[in-house]
Amino acid sequence: MYTLYGYKRSGSVAVEAALTLIGAPYRLIDAALWGDAEAQNRARAANPLAQVPALITPSGELMTESAAILIWLADSHPEAALSPTLDATERPAFLRWMAYVAAEIYALYWVRDDLSRLAADEAHQAMIDQRTRERISFCWRMMDTQITPGRFLVGETLSVLDLYVAVVSRWKPGRARFYEEAPKLAEVVRRVDDHPRLTELWSGRFPTADGHEG
Ligand SMILES: N[C@@H](CCC(=O)N[C@@H](CS)C(=O)NCC(=O)O)C(=O)O
């Protein structure tokens, strides 16, 4: 049994999606620094950085870092075929883009989620908000120019990379901008949004008036 510390709208939803497709039972514990006091305490107890996702493996090991968790889950459950195999020609691209989404894009949300972490004052906050928004948009655009998707981002089979991009692309500046910047990726994330085994998860974990657009 896996234990996942996570929260709606967060990166943990990509891990929930992977566990759902794998069909592995998991216990989900609401934890987030921006949740109520109890959720904050649980986030601090789960991960020294107080971040989610945090996964406790069936052998009791703590895993943090969304990309590592997703790759490890996919590799540990080859029957679910959620990552290219070690010898597959798609493997280098898969690893490249998993690391890219984590390092170039997701990492900027540590800044964006609380602009006062780096900004000296309100004017500075607005500038950092604008510049990180542009940087994220640029990074999606660059990824779009470098990838030639099949039905999914690396080939014809859905991988955890598709789940990762489907989640991170919902965060600000949001899907409308993402679709503009990255039309090829957009086509794939719409397919992932509509995956019959995931639609319930998406609507439950991204509960918005405009549905799956996040
Ligand atoms: N490097 C981590 C980043 C995780 C992360 O930033 N999670 C956010 C939620 S999406 C969080 O818990 N933020 C709380 C904080 O750092 O203040 C990963 O890739 O999993």
The ligand as an ORCA input file, in Angstrom:
! r2SCAN-3c Opt
* xyz 0 1
  N      10.650     19.847     -6.241
  C       9.362     19.459     -5.752
  C       8.488     20.685     -5.636
  C       7.188     20.358     -4.943
  C       6.368     21.613     -4.673
  O       6.821     22.734     -4.843
  N       5.134     21.386     -4.257
  C       4.266     22.471     -3.929
  C       2.836     22.090     -4.255
  S       2.561     21.924     -5.990
  C       4.366     22.709     -2.442
  O       4.145     21.829     -1.651
  N       4.731     23.921     -2.089
  C       4.878     24.321     -0.727
  C       6.067     25.205     -0.576
  O       7.179     24.888     -1.022
  O       5.855     26.233     -0.032
  C       8.721     18.429     -6.665
  O       9.028     18.423     -7.868
  O       7.935     17.598     -6.214
*
